[in-house]
Amino acid sequence: MSENEVLKIPFGDLDIAKERLRRGGSTVDGLHAEVPAMPEAGEFSGAAGAVLAHLLDATAQLAIGLGAVGDAVGAAAAAYREGDGAARDIVLQLWTN
């Protein structure tokens, strides 16, 4: 992107991204209700349980991360709206004076 190009992101797209990220985090978090029982794998039960525990931890971190990114996108969208509105007001004031 060159310095003369302008990046335009519609406010609605940011709202959609925020909601999808939050919903994704909630969906991943809901997977904990579907956790299988500790596998009975003989001498490998401990290792299989450790893998399962690692996967559960990873999904929990993913759920937290998706929710946090959704919150950050929401905060950025609010700041973007506020800045855009303030800039619009300044331009209109200069234009009409």
C-alpha positions in Angstrom: 0.0 0.0 0.0 1.5 3.3 -1.0 1.3 6.4 1.0 -1.3 7.9 -1.3 -3.7 5.0 -0.9 -6.4 5.1 1.8 -7.5 2.1 3.8 -11.3 2.2 4.3 -12.9 -0.2 6.7 -16.7 0.1 7.0 -17.8 0.3 10.7 -20.3 -2.6 10.1 -17.4 -4.9 9.1 -15.6 -4.2 12.4 -18.8 -5.0 14.3 -19.2 -8.2 12.4 -15.6 -9.2 13.1 -16.0 -8.4 16.8 -19.1 -10.5 17.1 -17.6 -13.4 15.1 -14.5 -13.4 17.2 -16.5 -13.3 20.5 -18.9 -16.0 19.2 -15.9 -18.2 18.1 -14.4 -17.9 21.6 -17.7 -18.9 23.2 -18.0 -21.8 20.8 -14.5 -23.0 21.6 -15.1 -22.5 25.3 -18.3 -24.6 25.0 -16.2 -27.6 23.8 -15.2 -28.2 27.4 -18.7 -29.7 27.9 -17.9 -32.3 25.3 -14.6 -33.5 26.8 -14.2 -37.3 26.5 -13.3 -39.3 29.6 -9.7 -40.2 30.4 -8.7 -42.8 27.8 -8.0 -46.3 29.0 -4.9 -47.1 27.0 -3.1 -49.5 29.3 0.5 -48.3 29.9 -0.1 -45.3 27.6 -3.1 -44.0 29.6 -0.9 -41.4 31.4 0.5 -40.2 28.1 -2.9 -40.1 26.4 -4.2 -38.2 29.4 -1.4 -35.7 29.2 -2.1 -35.1 25.5 -5.8 -34.6 26.3 -4.9 -32.2 29.1 -2.7 -30.3 26.8 -5.4 -30.0 24.1 -7.9 -28.8 26.7 -5.5 -26.2 27.9 -4.9 -25.1 24.3 -8.6 -24.8 23.6 -9.1 -22.7 26.8 -6.3 -20.4 25.7 -7.8 -20.2 22.2 -11.2 -19.3 23.7 -9.7 -16.6 25.9 -7.6 -15.2 23.0 -10.6 -15.0 20.6 -12.6 -13.2 23.2 -9.8 -10.8 23.9 -9.2 -10.1 20.2 -13.0 -9.5 19.8 -12.9 -7.0 22.7 -9.9 -5.3 21.2 -11.6 -5.0 17.8 -14.6 -3.6 19.6 -12.5 -1.0 21.4 -10.6 -0.1 18.2 -13.9 0.3 16.3 -15.3 2.6 19.0 -12.1 4.7 18.9 -12.3 4.7 15.1 -15.9 5.9 15.1 -15.1 8.6 17.6 -12.0 9.8 15.7 -13.9 9.7 12.4 -16.8 11.7 13.9 -14.5 14.3 15.4 -12.6 14.7 12.1 -15.9 15.0 10.2 -17.0 17.7 12.7 -13.8 19.7 12.2 -14.0 19.5 8.4 -17.6 20.6 8.5 -16.8 23.5 10.8 -13.9 24.6 8.6 -16.1 24.2 5.5 -19.0 26.3 6.8 -16.9 29.1 8.2 
